[in-house]
């Protein structure tokens, strides 16, 4: 089957080609994001393969369907970038990667927490310049602190287990409580209580209408002063402008994000030789207690390998007319 693969990077092409060796699909690699302007590049392709910053809204789906596309395969667990209702209306199936190494994201979230708390990135820059002074690099022990986990699925539960290993008390908030989280020693509380009690808050929930800006000016007003916020899930969970204000007033003691509300025009590309016109991201990186990375929490050999294998398996199942076990539900 002919498949247009959008948002392709070198590692995507290499690993997806390896995963496709036995299946033999015709993969057309496209570096551009999928948008209404680039949808024509998928002409003649029965399937398109997309990533988190591709735009698969109703307009794009209509264009794809007119060209004969019958399957959208997203190389991600989250699918908020896909209009599921429009896809169902147009008869376009959508599949995702329901499971890949949750350890990759959980471990990275802990790494971000340690980096922003103990000022590791700042210290590294200093020593490269011959400055071995310790002023401004003081952090706090995680041992004995309270960690709040918003979203207690597989990733959130693994994050909780790691933080318990540091000697933290772990609180959780989720509309669908997990026995695994409780078995790991986590205790469920309301969102307000989690915000008030936690020294560390880590977001691990999907982006939906209900969770968009789950961290906003209102929730940040109740945050324990000096708390560190970590987000490795989706940028839209955090009202970035509100987070900046909380940093300015020291309500937040630190912010570590691997995702960003407006990341689609920035992430997964080299902009080091250009003028970045996004004033919000520029303000964020100007804070000494903020770390921003470019959506790399998932980026391990194990996770990427599984993502590519699962994606090819779903495409093959669709071609054979089999049940799509990774099919997303219609909205």
Buried (B, 14 or more C-beta within 10 A) or exposed (E): BBBBBBBBEEEBBEBBBEBBEEEEBEBBBBBEBBBEEBBEBBEEBBBBBBBBBBBBBEBBBBBBBEBEBBBBBBBBBBBBBBBBEBBBBBEBBBBBBEEBBBBBBBBBBBBBBBBBBBBBBBBEEBEEEEEEEEEEEEBBEBEEBBBBBBBBBBBBBBBBBBBBEBEBBBBBBBEEEBEBBBEBEBEBBEBEBBBBBBBBBBBBBBBEEEBBBBBBEEBBEEBBEEBBBBBBBBBBBBBBEBBBBBBEEEBBBBBBBBBBBEBBEBBBBEEEEEEEEBEEBEBBEEBEBBBBBBBBBBBBEEBBBBBBBBBBBBBBBBBEEEEBEBBBEEE
